[in-house]
């Protein structure tokens, strides 16, 4: 069987549901999510319940609509932190290289800090 022909498993459905909230985290109800993803309401409802229990989603008690919640934020913060750390490590050698080149240019022009 071709992998594209396979039905999504429970993990894929949960991830698809989470991604329906990207990029604006607009509140959505079970029926709206089911329709967007082509899921049965019962399947969407079970998955939404699990995602809510694990704090990836929260449900407004009045409107019954869902939005991303704390666990989704925690994942985003972890990614942001790792990107920041990675960017500093990636940029550091380039910064040293640029500073060394700047130092050579200043020396070759006999410029001192007071004459720039």
NORSULLIN-V382007 format. One line per field, one symbol per residue. ss: DSSP state (H for helix, E for strand, - for the rest). phi: phi as a letter, one per 40 degrees, with the letter a starting at -180 (. if undefined). burial: 1 if it has 16 or more other ideal C-beta (glycine too) atoms within 10 Angstrom, else 0. Layout:
# NORSULLIN-V382007
ss=???
phi=???
burial=???
This chain:
# NORSULLIN-V382007
ss=--HHH----HHHHHHHHHH--------E-HHHHHHHH---HHHHHHHHHHHHH---EEE------EEE-HHHHHHHHHHHHHHHHHHHHHHHHHHHHHHHHHHHHHHH----HHH-
phi=.cdccccccccccccccdccccbbfccacdcccdcdbgbcdcccccccccccdcgcbbbccccgcbacbdcccdcccccdcccccccccccdcccccccccccccccccfcbdcbc
burial=00000000000011011100100000011100110010100001001100100001111000001101100100000000000000000000000000000000000000000000
